[in-house]
């Protein structure tokens, strides 16, 4: 219900629309196009709005959201989206490795200072 309220508040509507969902994703959750493309948002919306009326009730929206990640992941990623996700994952790995190396270096320094 919280996500539904945020989406409907984003468009001042009583029902969830595509634009309300998109606004929440981009402005409310700060998810940029590199993370989730406009086409992917449209595909998710088409999965929610099965009657193609352009808006859905709280029950329909909530039911879809409760399906969780499985329902969203069932929408195939484009090659561009897979590449962006891969690059993002690689960048996170590099940051984690740098952090670990800095921690090890600090531990070695403190060990050397204690021994010397």
Secondary structure, DSSP 8 states (H G I E B T S, - for coil): -HHHHHHHHHHT-SSEEHHHHHHIIIIIS---TTTS-HHHHHHHHHHH-TT-SSEE-HHHHHHHHHTTHHHHHTS---HHHHHHHHHHHHHHHHHHHHHHHHHHHHHHHHHHHHH-
